[in-house]
Amino acid sequence: MNKKEKLELLFKNFPSVGPTQAKRMVNFLLYQNQNYLKEMSDLILNLKNNISQCQICNIFFENKNLNEKLCKICSNEKRDYSKVLVVEKNVDVENIENFGVWDGIYFVLGRNLKINEQEKENLFNLNNLLQKSRLEVLSEITFALSVNPEGEKTKEYIINILKPYSEKYNFKINQLGRGLSLGSEIQYSDKITLLEAFKNIH
């Protein structure tokens, strides 16, 4: 396997990138000058420098001094800590925040389960979410995952884990209502769609 093929293989690991898109990306890079390639490689190498993961919601955030443990959402006292929205990715949070449709905090899974993936214990790090101090103040956990088989499988998997805690600590388990059609992803949804979905939480 030559360098070009290895790079195509790496690009294929990106979300929603198939073999054709990966070839186009590599072909694009071949036509760029060395300064462009160096800047890109430097940024990739230093991507995780000064980036931290929130200890409450798992969001990645810029942390220049590396002394902050919470993101700006979780450290905002005006947010409703009794409400948690479960999402797949950081970009889902960004889209929801841009439209101002949620006043609680978040819990970012990082991914959805694949359809053929075997369900095992601890597939997601739910320890932060299941701490007693958090469970005692919870009123609701709402799922805002992609409306597709992977999103549904992930939701069912986590709900089965949450049910005993829900009964013990008396919080609701909800999902977004009408508004999101089959195949929809939160990161691509517009304001009207999200407003409708959040208005019909059930």
C-alpha positions as CSV (number, residue, x, y, z in Angstrom):
1,M,0.0,0.0,0.0
2,N,1.5,3.3,-1.0
3,K,1.2,6.7,0.8
4,K,-1.7,7.8,-1.3
5,E,-3.7,4.6,-0.5
6,K,-2.8,4.8,3.2
7,L,-4.1,8.4,3.4
8,E,-7.3,7.4,1.6
9,L,-7.8,4.6,4.2
10,L,-7.4,7.1,7.0
11,F,-9.9,9.5,5.5
12,K,-12.4,6.6,5.1
13,N,-12.5,6.4,8.9
14,F,-14.0,9.9,9.0
15,P,-17.8,10.0,9.6
16,S,-19.9,9.8,6.4
17,V,-16.8,9.5,4.2
18,G,-16.7,6.7,1.7
19,P,-14.1,5.5,-0.7
20,T,-15.0,8.1,-3.4
21,Q,-14.9,11.0,-1.0
22,A,-11.6,9.8,0.5
23,K,-10.1,9.7,-3.0
24,R,-11.3,13.2,-3.7
25,M,-9.8,14.5,-0.5
26,V,-6.4,13.0,-1.2
27,N,-6.5,14.3,-4.8
28,F,-7.3,17.8,-3.4
29,L,-4.3,17.7,-1.1
30,L,-2.0,16.6,-4.0
31,Y,-2.7,19.9,-5.7
32,Q,-1.9,22.0,-2.6
33,N,1.4,23.7,-1.9
34,Q,3.7,22.7,0.9
35,N,2.8,25.6,3.1
36,Y,-0.9,24.5,3.1
37,L,0.1,20.9,3.8
38,K,2.4,22.0,6.6
39,E,-0.2,24.2,8.2
40,M,-2.7,21.4,8.1
41,S,-0.4,18.8,9.5
42,D,0.7,21.2,12.3
43,L,-2.9,21.8,13.3
44,I,-3.7,18.1,13.3
45,L,-0.6,17.3,15.4
46,N,-1.5,20.0,18.0
47,L,-5.3,19.5,17.8
48,K,-5.6,18.2,21.4
49,N,-3.2,20.7,22.9
50,N,-5.2,23.0,25.2
51,I,-8.3,21.0,24.7
52,S,-10.1,19.4,27.7
53,Q,-13.1,17.2,28.1
54,C,-15.8,18.4,30.5
55,Q,-16.0,16.2,33.6
56,I,-19.8,16.5,33.6
57,C,-21.0,16.4,30.0
58,N,-18.0,15.1,28.0
59,I,-17.9,18.1,25.7
60,F,-14.5,19.0,24.3
61,F,-13.6,22.7,25.0
62,E,-10.7,25.0,24.7
63,N,-8.8,25.2,27.9
64,K,-5.8,27.5,27.5
65,N,-4.5,27.2,31.0
66,L,-5.6,23.5,31.4
67,N,-7.0,24.4,34.9
68,E,-10.7,24.3,34.0
69,K,-12.6,21.1,34.6
70,L,-16.0,22.2,33.3
71,C,-17.1,23.6,30.0
72,K,-18.8,27.0,29.8
73,I,-22.3,25.4,29.7
74,C,-21.8,23.2,32.8
75,S,-20.1,26.1,34.7
76,N,-23.0,28.5,33.9
77,E,-25.2,28.8,37.1
78,K,-28.2,29.9,35.0
79,R,-28.5,26.5,33.4
80,D,-31.1,24.0,34.7
81,Y,-28.9,21.1,36.2
82,S,-32.0,19.0,36.7
83,K,-32.5,18.5,33.0
84,V,-30.0,16.5,30.9
85,L,-30.1,16.1,27.1
86,V,-28.3,13.1,25.7
87,V,-26.7,13.7,22.3
88,E,-24.3,11.9,20.0
89,K,-21.7,14.5,19.2
90,N,-20.2,17.9,20.1
91,V,-21.6,19.4,16.9
92,D,-25.1,18.5,18.1
93,V,-24.6,20.6,21.2
94,E,-23.4,23.5,19.0
95,N,-26.4,23.4,16.8
96,I,-28.9,23.2,19.7
97,E,-27.1,26.1,21.5
98,N,-27.1,28.2,18.4
99,F,-30.9,28.1,18.3
100,G,-31.4,28.4,22.1
101,V,-34.0,25.6,22.4
102,W,-32.5,24.0,25.6
103,D,-31.8,25.5,29.0
104,G,-30.5,22.4,30.7
105,I,-27.1,20.7,30.4
106,Y,-25.9,17.9,28.1
107,F,-24.3,14.5,28.1
108,V,-22.3,13.7,24.9
109,L,-21.9,10.0,24.0
110,G,-19.3,10.5,21.3
111,R,-21.0,8.0,19.0
112,N,-24.0,5.8,18.3
113,L,-24.0,2.0,18.5
114,K,-23.6,0.2,15.1
115,I,-26.5,-2.0,14.1
116,N,-24.3,-5.2,14.2
117,E,-22.4,-4.1,17.3
118,Q,-22.6,-6.5,20.2
119,E,-24.1,-4.9,23.3
120,K,-21.6,-5.1,26.2
121,E,-21.4,-3.4,29.6
122,N,-19.7,0.0,29.7
123,L,-19.9,0.7,26.0
124,F,-20.4,4.3,27.0
125,N,-18.8,6.1,30.0
126,L,-22.0,6.8,31.9
127,N,-20.2,7.1,35.3
128,N,-20.4,10.9,35.3
129,L,-24.1,10.7,34.5
130,L,-24.9,8.1,37.2
131,Q,-23.1,9.8,40.1
132,K,-25.4,9.9,43.2
133,S,-25.0,13.6,43.6
134,R,-26.3,14.2,40.0
135,L,-29.1,11.6,40.2
136,E,-30.5,13.2,43.3
137,V,-31.2,16.5,41.5
138,L,-32.4,15.1,38.2
139,S,-35.9,15.7,37.0
140,E,-35.6,14.4,33.4
141,I,-33.2,12.9,30.9
142,T,-34.2,13.5,27.3
143,F,-32.7,11.7,24.3
144,A,-31.9,13.7,21.2
145,L,-30.1,11.2,19.0
146,S,-30.2,10.7,15.3
147,V,-33.6,9.3,14.0
148,N,-32.1,6.2,12.4
149,P,-31.6,2.5,13.4
150,E,-28.2,3.3,15.1
151,G,-29.7,6.1,17.1
152,E,-32.7,4.0,18.2
153,K,-30.5,1.1,19.2
154,T,-28.3,3.4,21.3
155,K,-31.3,5.0,23.0
156,E,-32.8,1.6,23.9
157,Y,-29.4,0.4,25.2
158,I,-29.0,3.4,27.5
159,I,-32.6,3.5,28.6
160,N,-32.3,-0.1,29.9
161,I,-29.4,1.0,32.0
162,L,-31.2,4.1,33.3
163,K,-34.5,2.5,34.2
164,P,-33.5,1.2,37.7
165,Y,-32.0,4.6,38.5
166,S,-35.1,6.4,37.2
167,E,-37.3,4.3,39.5
168,K,-35.1,4.9,42.5
169,Y,-34.4,8.6,42.0
170,N,-37.8,9.5,40.4
171,F,-36.7,11.2,37.2
172,K,-38.4,11.0,33.8
173,I,-36.8,9.5,30.7
174,N,-38.0,11.4,27.6
175,Q,-37.4,11.7,23.9
176,L,-37.9,14.6,21.4
177,G,-41.3,14.8,19.9
178,R,-42.6,15.4,16.4
179,G,-40.4,17.5,14.1
180,L,-37.5,15.2,13.4
181,S,-38.2,12.9,10.5
182,L,-36.8,9.5,9.9
183,G,-33.1,9.7,9.0
184,S,-32.7,13.2,10.6
185,E,-29.5,14.2,12.4
186,I,-29.5,16.9,15.1
187,Q,-26.4,18.6,13.7
188,Y,-28.2,19.3,10.3
189,S,-31.6,20.2,11.7
190,D,-32.8,23.8,11.3
191,K,-34.3,26.0,14.0
192,I,-38.0,25.4,13.1
193,T,-37.5,21.6,13.1
194,L,-35.7,21.7,16.5
195,L,-38.3,24.1,18.0
196,E,-41.1,21.7,17.1
197,A,-39.2,18.7,18.4
198,F,-38.3,20.3,21.7
199,K,-41.8,21.7,22.1
200,N,-43.2,18.1,21.9
201,I,-40.8,16.3,24.3
202,H,-42.5,13.3,25.8
